[in-house]
Amino acid sequence: MPDVRKLYRLARWLRMRDEIIREQPFCTVCLSEGRRMITQEIDHIVPHKGHVDRFWDRANLQGLCKSHHSAKTRRGE
């Protein structure tokens, strides 16, 4: 399986990230809890675990605040 960490530095990812931030300016979890926190991280809803196709699957991406993204990452999700 390829090392996908380098994909986060590609112009393609940076463009996609910016598009998602424009489309989802507020953290999806915070919104579901009735709060509005700015999206700071783009999260893979289902972890890609190195699978390139899952990495680029736009339907598998959501905007999260730093707090929710960090908590999800710590849980291994």
Secondary structure, 3 states (H helix, E strand, C coil): CCCHHHHHHCHHHHHHHHHHHHHCCECHHHHHCCCCCECCEEEECCCCCCCHHHHHCHHHEEEECHHHHHHHHHCCC
